[in-house]
């Protein structure tokens, strides 16, 4: 951690992934590995490839196309603004994190998409656990990706929730919702409530993810990043290639 300050200005501490983001990433990565190791063949290779590959893409893109977000960090330093990835620089430039309605929305998303499915893969019948696991793995992968990319350019930070939600919506969630109803019909005469609950949870997650992607993330959160003063534009060296011009953003 390095600090920038003058005699009459507040100290500006540079963001460090090792001290602020590594711990939550490691915890969720270990949880994801544990869930996957107990899932058998439930998680497809495409689920794993996207979960890991999309994060790798964002990190590489931040290095090549946005020069490790140096332009934006320089802008913050010049204006003596402390970078707060979990505060005023969180999703939507911090406009949502203090709103009660968003906090309820956030908690609800974690209960529906993470906590209940996590319990179900250990407590529910095997065929239900198999359906739930792929969606849960993608949710955990997103939980790893968000703190991992906290220091990336705003454009790339927004692609994390949008990308993982889109893949989950049209991949694991859609499959879970469709297959859960077929499984329910197979056990309808048995009267077991867990199969009905599985159908309800799957479809609630599907609807919630659809609104989260097309309603909240794209129409509500994304437009907040269109301000070029708040999100400095990186000059590109070529018309079609996303490669930043050299020597355009020097460290302050």
C-alpha positions in Angstrom: 0.0 0.0 0.0 1.3 3.5 -0.9 0.0 6.8 0.2 -0.2 10.2 -1.5 -0.8 13.3 0.5 0.0 17.0 1.0 0.2 18.9 4.3 -3.4 20.1 4.1 -5.1 17.3 2.1 -6.4 13.9 3.2 -4.2 10.8 2.6 -5.0 8.9 -0.6 -4.3 5.2 -0.3 -3.8 3.3 -3.5 -6.0 0.3 -4.0 -4.4 -3.0 -3.4 -6.1 -6.2 -4.4 -3.9 -8.3 -2.1 -5.1 -6.4 1.0 -8.7 -5.7 0.0 -9.9 -8.3 -2.5 -7.8 -11.5 -2.1 -9.5 -12.8 1.0 -13.1 -12.9 -0.3 -11.8 -14.2 -3.6 -10.0 -17.1 -1.9 -13.0 -17.9 0.3 -15.4 -18.1 -2.6 -12.9 -19.9 -4.8 -12.5 -22.6 -2.2 -16.3 -22.9 -1.8 -16.7 -23.2 -5.5 -14.0 -25.9 -5.7 -15.8 -27.8 -2.8 -19.2 -27.6 -4.5 -17.8 -28.7 -7.8 -15.8 -31.6 -6.3 -19.0 -32.9 -4.7 -21.2 -32.4 -7.8 -20.0 -35.4 -9.9 -20.8 -34.6 -13.6 -23.4 -32.0 -12.8 -21.3 -29.1 -13.9 -20.5 -29.1 -17.6 -17.2 -28.2 -19.1 -18.8 -25.1 -20.7 -19.9 -23.9 -17.3 -16.4 -24.2 -16.0 -14.8 -22.7 -19.1 -17.1 -19.6 -18.9 -16.7 -19.2 -15.2 -12.9 -19.1 -15.4 -12.4 -17.9 -18.9 -14.6 -14.8 -18.7 -12.7 -13.5 -15.7 -9.4 -14.2 -17.5 -10.7 -12.2 -20.5 -11.6 -9.2 -18.3 -8.2 -9.2 -16.6 -6.4 -9.4 -19.9 -8.6 -6.8 -21.5 -7.9 -4.4 -18.6 -4.2 -4.8 -19.2 -4.2 -4.5 -23.0 -7.1 -2.2 -23.8 -7.2 0.0 -20.7 -3.6 0.0 -19.5 -4.6 -1.5 -16.1 -7.1 1.4 -15.6 -4.2 3.8 -15.0 -6.1 6.7 -16.6 -9.0 6.4 -14.2 -6.7 6.0 -11.1 -4.7 9.1 -12.2 -8.0 11.0 -12.5 -8.9 10.0 -8.9 -5.4 11.0 -7.6 -5.4 14.4 -9.3 -8.7 15.2 -7.7 -7.7 13.7 -4.3 -10.5 11.1 -4.4 -10.0 7.9 -2.4 -10.9 4.8 -4.5 -13.6 2.9 -2.5 -14.7 -0.3 -4.5 -17.2 -1.2 -1.8 -18.4 2.3 -1.2 -18.8 5.3 -3.6 -17.1 3.3 -6.4 -19.3 0.2 -6.0 -21.9 -0.8 -8.6 -23.6 2.3 -10.0 -21.0 4.6 -8.6 -22.2 3.9 -5.1 -25.7 5.4 -5.8 -27.4 2.1 -4.8 -25.4 0.9 -1.8 -27.1 3.2 0.7 -30.6 2.7 -0.6 -32.9 0.5 1.5 -34.7 -0.9 -1.6 -31.4 -1.9 -3.2 -30.2 -3.6 0.0 -33.4 -5.6 0.2 -33.0 -6.5 -3.5 -29.3 -7.5 -3.0 -30.1 -9.7 0.0 -33.0 -11.3 -1.8 -30.8 -12.2 -4.8 -28.2 -13.8 -2.5 -30.9 -15.8 -0.6 -32.6 -17.1 -3.8 -29.5 -17.6 -5.9 -26.9 -18.6 -3.3 -28.0 -19.6 0.2 -31.0 -21.7 -0.6 -29.3 -23.6 -3.5 -26.3 -24.2 -1.3 -28.5 -25.8 1.3 -30.3 -27.8 -1.3 -27.2 -29.4 -2.9 -26.6 -31.1 0.5 -30.1 -31.6 1.8 -32.2 -32.3 -1.2 -32.4 -35.6 -3.2 -29.5 -36.2 -5.6 -31.5 -35.5 -8.8 -32.4 -32.1 -7.4 -28.9 -31.3 -6.2 -27.6 -32.1 -9.7 -30.0 -29.6 -11.2 -29.2 -26.8 -8.7 -25.4 -27.1 -8.8 -24.5 -25.6 -12.2 -26.3 -22.3 -11.4 -24.7 -22.2 -8.0 -21.2 -22.6 -9.4 -21.8 -19.7 -11.8 -23.0 -17.5 -8.9 -19.9 -18.4 -6.9 -17.7 -17.7 -9.9 -19.3 -14.2 -10.1 -18.6 -13.7 -6.4 -15.0 -14.4 -7.1 -14.9 -12.2 -10.3 -16.4 -9.1 -8.8 -13.7 -8.4 -6.1 -11.0 -9.7 -8.5 -11.9 -6.9 -11.0 -12.6 -4.1 -8.5 -9.6 -2.2 -9.8 -10.5 -2.7 -13.5 -11.9 0.0 -15.8 -15.6 0.7 -15.2 -16.6 -0.8 -18.6 -15.0 -4.1 -17.7 -16.4 -4.0 -14.1 -19.9 -3.7 -15.5 -19.3 -6.7 -17.8 -18.9 -9.0 -14.9 -22.5 -8.9 -13.5 -23.9 -8.5 -17.0 -21.8 -11.4 -18.5 -22.3 -13.9 -15.6 -26.0 -13.1 -15.4 -26.5 -13.5 -19.1 -24.7 -16.9 -19.2 -26.5 -18.1 -16.1 -29.9 -17.0 -17.4 -29.6 -18.7 -20.8 -27.6 -21.7 -19.6 -27.8 -23.3 -16.2 -31.0 -21.5 -15.0 -33.0 -22.3 -18.1 -32.0 -25.9 -18.0 -32.8 -26.1 -14.3 -36.3 -24.5 -14.7 -37.3 -26.8 -17.6 -35.9 -30.0 -16.1 -37.3 -29.2 -12.6 -40.9 -29.3 -14.0 -40.3 -32.7 -15.7 -38.9 -34.1 -12.4 -41.9 -32.7 -10.5 -44.3 -34.5 -12.9 -42.4 -37.8 -12.4 -42.9 -37.5 -8.6 -46.3 -35.8 -8.5 -48.1 -38.9 -7.2 -45.6 -39.2 -4.4 -46.7 -35.9 -2.9 -43.1 -34.9 -1.9 -43.0 -31.1 -1.4 -39.3 -30.8 -2.2 -39.9 -31.4 -5.9 -42.6 -28.7 -6.0 -40.3 -26.3 -4.1 -37.5 -27.1 -6.6 -39.8 -26.0 -9.5 -40.8 -22.8 -7.7 -37.2 -21.9 -6.8 -35.9 -22.5 -10.3 -38.6 -20.4 -12.0 -38.3 -17.6 -9.4 -34.5 -17.5 -10.0 -35.1 -17.5 -13.8 -37.5 -14.5 -13.6 -35.3 -12.7 -11.0 -32.2 -13.1 -13.2 -34.1 -11.9 -16.3 -35.2 -8.7 -14.5 -31.7 -8.2 -13.0 -30.1 -8.4 -16.4 -32.6 -6.6 -18.6 -34.1 -4.3 -16.0 -31.6 -3.3 -13.3 -28.1 -3.9 -14.8 -28.6 -2.7 -18.4 -31.3 0.0 -17.9 -30.6 1.2 -14.4 -26.9 0.7 -13.5 -25.1 0.8 -16.9 -26.2 4.3 -17.9 -24.5 5.7 -14.8 -21.1 5.0 -16.4 -21.7 7.0 -19.6 -20.2 10.2 -18.0 -16.7 10.6 -19.6 -15.5 12.8 -16.8 -16.2 10.1 -14.2 -15.1 7.3 -16.5 -12.2 8.7 -18.6 -12.0 7.3 -22.2 -8.8 5.5 -23.2 -7.5 6.4 -26.6 -7.1 3.4 -28.9 -4.1 2.9 -31.3 -6.2 1.3 -34.0 -9.7 1.6 -35.4 -10.7 -2.1 -35.0 -8.3 -3.4 -32.5 -8.8 -2.8 -28.7 -5.2 -1.8 -28.0 -4.5 1.4 -26.1 -2.2 4.0 -27.4 1.1 4.0 -25.5 2.4 6.7 -23.2 -1.1 8.3 -23.0 -1.6 7.6 -19.3 1.4 8.2 -17.1 1.4 7.4 -13.3 0.8 10.4 -11.0 
